[in-house]
Amino acid sequence: MNPFDTTRLPADRTAVAPDGSEVRVLLGLEGGGMAHFELPPGRVSRAIRHRTVEEIWFVLSGHGEMWRQQGPTESVVTLEPGVCVTLPLGTHFQFRASSASALSVVAVTLPPWPGDGEAVLVSGPWTPSTPSVDCKMKCRTSFP
């Protein structure tokens, strides 16, 4: 049995996700982990898919859009406070923040993030504008 735990949202980012968003790692258990993601105003993430994990996102603040594709099926959904979206295994996705404010979400990763190599770059509908990062050095390498 894991002991229960408590934390606060870190003031500064903990890591940079493979898609380019800023990460503040929260807590996790054996079955999954939780983190806060933020994409600055006007930024567009890199399009990715995950190899082994699924995610559920809940938008806390800001506005934007998310593109998702599974095989021939694709859609774009508006991201705004209160919206919750799923990213089933293998889903290609990309998101962008409006120019007015940062897009802030809390996400649950199931199972926990396994480390480098989990995210695979794919082609998306928008040109990414997130800074390029060396994922071996700066991307999230383990999440709860």
C-alpha positions as a Markdown table, in Angstrom:
| # | Residue | x | y | z |
|---|---|---|---|---|
| 1 | Met | 0.0 | 0.0 | 0.0 |
| 2 | Asn | 1.3 | 3.5 | -0.9 |
| 3 | Pro | 1.1 | 6.2 | 1.7 |
| 4 | Phe | -1.2 | 9.1 | 1.0 |
| 5 | Asp | 0.5 | 12.3 | -0.1 |
| 6 | Thr | -0.2 | 16.0 | -0.4 |
| 7 | Thr | 1.4 | 18.7 | -2.6 |
| 8 | Arg | 0.9 | 22.2 | -3.9 |
| 9 | Leu | 1.3 | 23.4 | -7.5 |
| 10 | Pro | 4.9 | 24.3 | -7.9 |
| 11 | Ala | 5.5 | 28.0 | -8.6 |
| 12 | Asp | 7.9 | 27.3 | -11.4 |
| 13 | Arg | 7.8 | 24.6 | -14.1 |
| 14 | Thr | 9.3 | 21.3 | -13.3 |
| 15 | Ala | 10.0 | 20.2 | -16.9 |
| 16 | Val | 9.1 | 20.8 | -20.5 |
| 17 | Ala | 6.8 | 18.2 | -22.1 |
| 18 | Pro | 7.8 | 16.7 | -25.5 |
| 19 | Asp | 5.0 | 18.8 | -27.1 |
| 20 | Gly | 6.7 | 21.9 | -25.8 |
| 21 | Ser | 4.3 | 22.9 | -23.0 |
| 22 | Glu | 5.5 | 23.8 | -19.5 |
| 23 | Val | 5.0 | 21.1 | -16.9 |
| 24 | Arg | 4.5 | 21.3 | -13.1 |
| 25 | Val | 4.5 | 17.7 | -11.8 |
| 26 | Leu | 1.9 | 17.0 | -9.1 |
| 27 | Leu | 1.3 | 13.6 | -7.6 |
| 28 | Gly | 0.8 | 10.0 | -8.7 |
| 29 | Leu | 0.1 | 6.5 | -7.6 |
| 30 | Glu | 0.9 | 3.1 | -9.1 |
| 31 | Gly | -1.9 | 3.4 | -11.7 |
| 32 | Gly | -1.3 | 6.9 | -12.9 |
| 33 | Gly | 0.1 | 10.4 | -12.4 |
| 34 | Met | -1.1 | 14.0 | -12.5 |
| 35 | Ala | 0.5 | 17.1 | -13.7 |
| 36 | His | -0.3 | 20.7 | -14.6 |
| 37 | Phe | 0.5 | 21.9 | -18.2 |
| 38 | Glu | 0.7 | 25.4 | -19.5 |
| 39 | Leu | 1.1 | 26.7 | -23.0 |
| 40 | Pro | 1.9 | 30.4 | -23.2 |
| 41 | Pro | -0.4 | 32.8 | -25.1 |
| 42 | Gly | -0.3 | 32.5 | -28.9 |
| 43 | Arg | 1.9 | 29.3 | -28.8 |
| 44 | Val | 1.3 | 26.1 | -30.7 |
| 45 | Ser | 2.5 | 22.8 | -29.4 |
| 46 | Arg | 4.3 | 20.1 | -31.4 |
| 47 | Ala | 2.0 | 17.4 | -32.6 |
| 48 | Ile | 2.6 | 14.0 | -30.9 |
| 49 | Arg | 1.2 | 10.7 | -30.0 |
| 50 | His | 2.0 | 8.5 | -27.0 |
| 51 | Arg | 3.3 | 5.0 | -27.3 |
| 52 | Thr | 1.9 | 3.4 | -24.1 |
| 53 | Val | 0.0 | 6.0 | -22.1 |
| 54 | Glu | -3.5 | 7.6 | -22.2 |
| 55 | Glu | -4.4 | 11.0 | -20.8 |
| 56 | Ile | -7.4 | 12.9 | -19.5 |
| 57 | Trp | -7.2 | 16.7 | -19.6 |
| 58 | Phe | -9.3 | 19.2 | -17.8 |
| 59 | Val | -8.9 | 22.9 | -18.8 |
| 60 | Leu | -8.5 | 25.2 | -15.8 |
| 61 | Ser | -8.1 | 28.6 | -17.6 |
| 62 | Gly | -7.4 | 30.2 | -20.9 |
| 63 | His | -8.7 | 29.4 | -24.3 |
| 64 | Gly | -7.4 | 27.4 | -27.3 |
| 65 | Glu | -8.0 | 24.5 | -29.5 |
| 66 | Met | -7.0 | 20.8 | -29.6 |
| 67 | Trp | -6.7 | 18.7 | -32.8 |
| 68 | Arg | -7.1 | 14.9 | -32.3 |
| 69 | Gln | -6.8 | 12.1 | -34.9 |
| 70 | Gln | -7.4 | 8.4 | -34.7 |
| 71 | Gly | -6.9 | 6.8 | -38.1 |
| 72 | Pro | -9.2 | 8.5 | -40.5 |
| 73 | Thr | -11.2 | 10.2 | -37.8 |
| 74 | Glu | -10.1 | 13.7 | -36.7 |
| 75 | Ser | -11.7 | 16.7 | -35.0 |
| 76 | Val | -10.8 | 20.1 | -33.5 |
| 77 | Val | -12.3 | 20.9 | -30.1 |
| 78 | Thr | -12.4 | 24.3 | -28.4 |
| 79 | Leu | -10.5 | 24.3 | -25.1 |
| 80 | Glu | -11.9 | 26.6 | -22.4 |
| 81 | Pro | -12.4 | 26.4 | -18.7 |
| 82 | Gly | -14.5 | 23.4 | -17.7 |
| 83 | Val | -13.8 | 21.3 | -20.8 |
| 84 | Cys | -12.5 | 17.8 | -20.3 |
| 85 | Val | -10.9 | 15.7 | -23.2 |
| 86 | Thr | -9.5 | 12.3 | -23.5 |
| 87 | Leu | -6.4 | 11.2 | -25.4 |
| 88 | Pro | -6.8 | 7.4 | -25.9 |
| 89 | Leu | -3.7 | 5.3 | -26.7 |
| 90 | Gly | -2.2 | 6.2 | -30.1 |
| 91 | Thr | -4.2 | 9.4 | -30.6 |
| 92 | His | -2.4 | 12.0 | -32.6 |
| 93 | Phe | -2.9 | 15.4 | -31.0 |
| 94 | Gln | -1.8 | 19.1 | -31.1 |
| 95 | Phe | -3.0 | 22.1 | -29.2 |
| 96 | Arg | -2.7 | 25.8 | -29.3 |
| 97 | Ala | -3.4 | 28.7 | -26.9 |
| 98 | Ser | -5.3 | 31.9 | -27.9 |
| 99 | Ser | -3.2 | 35.1 | -28.1 |
| 100 | Ala | -5.2 | 36.5 | -25.1 |
| 101 | Ser | -4.0 | 34.2 | -22.4 |
| 102 | Ala | -2.0 | 31.1 | -21.5 |
| 103 | Leu | -3.8 | 27.7 | -21.7 |
| 104 | Ser | -3.7 | 25.9 | -18.4 |
| 105 | Val | -4.8 | 22.3 | -17.9 |
| 106 | Val | -4.5 | 19.5 | -15.4 |
| 107 | Ala | -3.9 | 16.1 | -16.9 |
| 108 | Val | -3.9 | 12.5 | -15.6 |
| 109 | Thr | -1.6 | 10.0 | -17.3 |
| 110 | Leu | -2.5 | 6.4 | -17.2 |
| 111 | Pro | -0.3 | 4.5 | -16.5 |
| 112 | Pro | 2.3 | 6.8 | -15.1 |
| 113 | Trp | 4.6 | 8.5 | -17.6 |
| 114 | Pro | 7.4 | 5.9 | -18.4 |
| 115 | Gly | 10.1 | 8.4 | -19.5 |
| 116 | Asp | 12.1 | 9.3 | -22.6 |
| 117 | Gly | 10.8 | 7.9 | -25.9 |
| 118 | Glu | 7.1 | 7.8 | -24.9 |
| 119 | Ala | 6.1 | 10.7 | -27.1 |
| 120 | Val | 6.5 | 10.4 | -30.9 |
| 121 | Leu | 6.4 | 13.5 | -33.2 |
| 122 | Val | 3.6 | 13.3 | -35.8 |
| 123 | Ser | 2.3 | 15.7 | -38.5 |
| 124 | Gly | -0.4 | 18.1 | -37.2 |
| 125 | Pro | -2.5 | 20.8 | -38.8 |
| 126 | Trp | -0.7 | 23.8 | -37.3 |
| 127 | Thr | 2.9 | 25.0 | -37.4 |
| 128 | Pro | 4.5 | 24.5 | -33.9 |
| 129 | Ser | 5.8 | 27.6 | -32.2 |
| 130 | Thr | 7.0 | 26.1 | -29.0 |
| 131 | Pro | 10.8 | 26.4 | -28.4 |
| 132 | Ser | 12.7 | 23.3 | -29.5 |
| 133 | Val | 14.0 | 21.3 | -26.6 |
| 134 | Asp | 16.4 | 18.4 | -26.2 |
| 135 | Cys | 14.1 | 15.9 | -24.6 |
| 136 | Lys | 17.0 | 13.9 | -23.2 |
| 137 | Met | 17.9 | 16.8 | -21.0 |
| 138 | Lys | 14.8 | 18.9 | -20.4 |
| 139 | Cys | 11.6 | 17.0 | -21.1 |
| 140 | Arg | 9.7 | 15.2 | -18.4 |
| 141 | Thr | 11.5 | 12.0 | -17.8 |
| 142 | Ser | 9.4 | 10.6 | -15.1 |
| 143 | Phe | 6.1 | 11.5 | -13.7 |
| 144 | Pro | 4.3 | 10.2 | -10.7 |
